[in-house]
Amino acid sequence: MERINAETIAGIALVFLALVFIFAATMNEVWAIILPADYLILALGFAFIALGVITTRNNRKHYHKESTHH
């Protein structure tokens, strides 16, 4: 059973990156030009987090133990 998967980690990283970019947009006019792309990155991050949560729930619901026979 896994507690956190790669989709969730990628989503958290994208959300953090988007928040850093949005903060940079408040400080610099050049970064403010690409602000819509920052919100897109933020939305993708939340989508990856949701995908990771759904995948983890699905794996827990249909958990099967792999057996090895020699």
C-alpha positions as CSV (number, residue, x, y, z in Angstrom):
1,M,0.0,0.0,0.0
2,E,1.3,3.4,-0.9
3,R,0.6,6.7,0.9
4,I,1.8,9.1,-1.8
5,N,2.5,8.5,-5.4
6,A,4.4,10.2,-8.2
7,E,1.4,12.1,-9.5
8,T,0.8,13.7,-6.1
9,I,4.5,14.7,-5.7
10,A,4.5,16.2,-9.2
11,G,1.4,18.1,-8.4
12,I,2.8,19.5,-5.3
13,A,6.0,20.6,-7.1
14,L,3.9,22.3,-9.9
15,V,1.8,24.1,-7.3
16,F,4.9,25.3,-5.5
17,L,6.5,26.4,-8.8
18,A,3.4,28.3,-9.9
19,L,3.2,30.1,-6.5
20,V,6.8,31.2,-6.9
21,F,6.1,32.4,-10.4
22,I,3.0,34.3,-9.3
23,F,5.0,35.9,-6.5
24,A,7.7,36.9,-9.1
25,A,5.0,38.4,-11.2
26,T,4.0,40.7,-8.4
27,M,7.6,41.9,-8.3
28,N,8.6,42.2,-11.9
29,E,6.7,43.6,-14.9
30,V,8.2,41.1,-17.3
31,W,7.0,38.2,-15.2
32,A,3.5,39.8,-15.0
33,I,3.2,39.3,-18.8
34,I,3.2,35.6,-18.4
35,L,0.8,35.5,-15.4
36,P,-1.9,33.5,-17.3
37,A,0.6,30.8,-17.9
38,D,1.4,30.7,-14.2
39,Y,-2.3,30.1,-13.4
40,L,-2.3,27.3,-16.0
41,I,0.7,25.7,-14.2
42,L,-1.2,26.1,-10.9
43,A,-4.3,24.4,-12.4
44,L,-2.1,21.5,-13.8
45,G,-0.6,21.1,-10.4
46,F,-4.0,20.8,-8.7
47,A,-5.1,18.4,-11.5
48,F,-2.0,16.2,-10.8
49,I,-2.8,16.2,-7.1
50,A,-6.4,15.1,-7.8
51,L,-5.2,12.4,-10.1
52,G,-2.8,11.1,-7.5
53,V,-5.5,11.1,-4.8
54,I,-7.9,9.2,-7.1
55,T,-5.2,6.7,-8.1
56,T,-4.3,6.1,-4.5
57,R,-7.9,5.6,-3.4
58,N,-8.4,3.2,-6.4
59,N,-5.3,1.2,-5.5
60,R,-6.4,0.9,-1.8
61,K,-9.9,-0.2,-2.8
62,H,-8.6,-2.9,-5.2
63,Y,-5.5,-3.9,-3.2
64,H,-4.2,-7.3,-4.1
65,K,-1.2,-9.0,-2.6
66,E,1.2,-10.4,-5.1
67,S,2.3,-13.9,-4.2
68,T,5.4,-15.6,-5.4
69,H,5.6,-19.3,-6.0
70,H,8.9,-20.9,-6.6
